Amino acid sequence: MTIPNETNVREYIRRVCKAMDYISARLAENPTLDEIAESAAFSKYHFHRVFKGVTGETVAEFTRRLRLERSAQHLLFDMNRDVTDIAFAVGFSSSQNFATAFRKHFGSSPSEFRAAHAEQQSKNSNASSNASNAESMAAMYLSKWINHQWPTFERSQQMNVEVKELPEYHVAYVRHLGPYGEEGSCEAWGRLMQWAGPRGFAMMGAKMIGICWDSPELTPPDKIRYDACIQVPPGTQTSGDIGTQKIAGGKYAVYHAEVTSEEFGGIWNEMMCEWLPQSGYQPDDRPCYELYLNHPDMHPEKKWIVEIHVPVKPLCS
């Protein structure tokens, strides 16, 4: 059995921990996702996937939880500090937002929480605030990752993934704005095929590509972009809602899989959260795309034969 590359995994975790350090030190400043990604030397384009793969939380979920935990420490260990002051100190925009979020997380208002735990303060007075200390949090996530995520690496060794140098593609495309899913993408593909068919582009062997520009965790559903693309010769003229673009060439990790329409999210998670951390690569700033090798109606189990393309560069570049 191939042993997973622990060095690569730990490098991913080290960088994500640096991002957690960055957030922890700037809770009241609301750093942008770009700034957090830069602090960890990860591509800002794919950082949210990497972060969630390691921590199990989105950047926003992690930041919100950390703010609430930090505020609870202030409530317990600084009994004379005003609740509103604590809310602003940990990055909430108002005391009302803070109170709502605190109650949802802890089951009581900040004042009720402080009163209920007042008798325990003496017992806890020797406890430091290391729960929100960057080094402590890093160790916690490292332990969690090794204990709970490590078994996935045996499966990741069996994933059909190759790292390839791929050419640039010239494509015609129709853009769908809205949630990822078969309904919206089918409409875009229908419009594209109405244009491509009469012009001879939709023949057997034509490359059919879907570019997934945005993350559902970060982008509002009605603003998510999906491009239905077909390869065309350079210089092809289009009009109306049919556009042209280039898909950059270069080094890609290519995951070959057979899935139903409902399983696309799962293979993306496998690629980003299981294969990448032990691969020795990290994603770069080019967009990911899906290359469709069949239509599920022609498959005996109604499955897509698809290649997930993730642009990569060496982890320690």
N, C-alpha and C positions, 0 to 999 in steps of 0.2 A: 504494500500500500504506500502511495506517495504521502509523505509527511507534509502538511501545510507549512508554508514559509512563515514562521513565527516572527521573523525580523520585519517582514513587510507589514504584517498585521499590527505589530507594535508601533511601526512608524505611522500608520493611519491613526491609531489611537493617540499617539503622542501629539499629532497635529490637531486632532479634534479637542484634545485636552487643552492645547494652547488657545483654541477658540473659546472654550469654556472659561479659561482664565481671563480672556479678554472681556467676555460678557460680564463675568463676576466683578471685575474691577470697574465696570462702567454702567452699572444698572440704572443709574439716574440719567445717563447721557443718551440712551436710545441709539446705540451705534447701528449703522446700516448693515444689511446682509453683506454688501460688498466689502465693508471694512472688516467685518468678522472673518470672512473668507480669506482676505488678504493677510490677516494676523496669523492664519494657519497655513499659509502658502498653498492654498487650494484654489482651483478655478472657481470664480464666483458663479459661473454658469451652472455648475453641478454640485456646488457645495452643500445645498440643503439635503440632497440625497445621501451624500457621504455622512453628514452629521446625523441624520436620522438612522442610517444604517448602524452606526456605532452606539448611539445613545438610546435609540428607540423613541426619541422625541424629536419633533421639529425644533428649529431654532426658537421660534416664537413660544412653543410650549415649554421648552427648557427655561427660557428667560422669564416667563410668567411664573413658573413654579419657583424658580430661584428667588424672584422678588418676594413672593409670598412667604417663603421659608425665612428669608432674611428679615422681613418685617416681623415675623413671629419672634425671632430672636431679640429684636429691638424691644418688642412689647414685654418680653419676659425679663430682659437684663437691663433695661433702662426704663424703670417704672415711672419716672417723672416726665418722660418725653411725651409730647403731644402726639396724638394719633395722626393728625393731619400732617404734622412734620415728618413723621415716619413714612407716610404714604408718598410724599414727594421725594424723600431721601432714597427710596428704592425704585423710583421711576414711574409711579402712577401719576396720571394727569390730573386727578382730582380725588378728594377724600371719598366721594360717592362711588367712583369706580373701584377704589381700593376696598371699601366696605363690602361691595357686592361680590367682588372676586374672592375676598377673604372668607366670607360666609360660605360661598360655594365650595371652597377648598377645605376649610377646617370645620364647617358646620356651626359656626357661631360668629358673632360680630367681633371686631378687634377688641373692643372694651370687655365683652363677655369672656373672651379668650384670656385676656390679661387677668381678670378677676378670678377666673376658675383656676388659673395656674399660680396665683400669687403664693399660696401655701407651699408650693414646691420650689419656689425660687431658691431657698437656702440650700436645698439638695442639689440644685443644678448650678449653683453659683460658681462651682469649680470647673464646670464644663465650658470649654472655649467655644467659639463660634466656628469651629472647624467644619461644621456641616456645609457651610458656604465657602470655606477656604478652598482656593483653587487646587492646591496639591491634594487635599483630602478628597475632593470631588473627582479629580483625575484618577486617583487610586481606586475609588469606588467603581467608576465606570470601567476601568481596566479589569477589575475583578469580575464585574458583571459580564463583560464581554467574553472573557476567557471561559467562565463557567457555563454561560448560556448560549453563546454564539459559536464556540469552538466546534461542537458537533456538526455544524453545517459545512465545515470545510471538507469533510470527507465527501459530501455530496458535490461540493464545488469542484473537486478534482475530477469528477465524472462528467461535468458539464462540457458540452461540445462547443468550446470557445477557442478561436484562433486569433492571434494578433497579426494583422496584414497591413501592407502598404497598398492603399487603394487609390484609383485615379479620381480626378475631378469629374463630376457628372453635370451635363447641361440638361435641365429639365423644364418642361412646361408644368404649370401647377394651378390648382384652384385652392384657395384658402377657406377653411371653415373656422368660424369664431363660435365657440361654445364648448361645453364639456366633451372630453374624449368619449368615444363610444361609437357603436356601429351606426346609429341613426344619423348622426351628423356627418360622419365621414362618408357614408354611402351617398348622401346628397352631393357632396363635393366630388366624389369619384364619378357619379353619374354625369355631372356637368362636364368633367374633364374628358370622359370617354365619348360624349356626344361631339366634342371638338376633335379629339384625337383619332377616332375611328375613320371618318371620311377622308382624313389626310394620310392614312396608312401608318400612323405611329403606333396603333394598338395591336400590332401583329404579334405572333408568338415570339417570345424571346425579348420583348421590350421590357425594360426594367421599370417596375412599379414600386414607388417609394413613398413612404409616409414620414414626414418630418414632424416631430413632436417638440414644439418650441418651448412650451411652458409647463410648470409644475402645478398640479391641482392643489398642492399644499400651500402655494404662495400666490397664485394668480386667481382672481375672481372667476367663477365658472363661465360667465358670459364674455370673458376676454381671453380665454385659452385659445391658442392658435394651433391648428393642424393643417398641414399642406399635403394634399393629394397630388403626387408628382408622377410624370412619365418622362423617360429619357427621350430627348429630341436632339437633332443635329445643332451645333452652334449656329447662331444667326437666324434660327427659326422665328418667324414673325407671328405674333399673337395679337388679340384684341379683346375688348370687353373685360370680363372677369378672369380671363385666362392670362396668366403672367409667365415670365421666364425667370430663372435664377440658376446660379451655380451652386452645387453641393461640393464643398471643399474636399480635395483628396488628402492623403496623408495616412498616418498610422491609426488604425481602428482595431478595437477588440470586437470580434464578430461571434455572436452566440446564435447557433443554429438550433431551432426548436420547432416542435409541432404542437400547436395549442388551439383550443377553442377560442371564440371571441371573448369569452369571459375570463380567460387565463392570461391575457396580455400583461395586466398589472403584476401578476405573479412572476413572470419571467423577467420583467424589468427589475423587480426587487431582488431576484436571484443574482442578476448580473451586477447590480450596483452595490448590494449589501453583502453578498457572499463571495462572488468571484473576485471582484476588484480588490478588496482589502488584502488578499493574500497573493496577488498577482505580480506585484512589483511595478504596477502602473497606477496612474491617477488620471481622471478625466481632464481634458483641456477645454478650451472655450468654444470649440466648434459644436454645432448642434448634433444631437443624436438623431438617428433615423431608423426606420424599419424597412427592410427590403422584402417584398412579398413574392414568393416563388410559386404560388398556386392560387386558385380560388377554392374556398372550402367546399363548394358544391361538387367539385371534382374529386374530393377526398372521401374514401370509404367511411371515415369517422367524422366527416364534416369539420376537419381541422385545417387551420392555416399552417402552411410550411413557411416559416419566416426567419429572417436573420436580423437580430438586433445589433445595430452598429453604434458603438460608443467610442468617440475619439479619445485617444490616450496619449500620454507621454510618460517617460520614466518617473517613478515615484520620487527619486532623489535627484531630479534634474536641477 
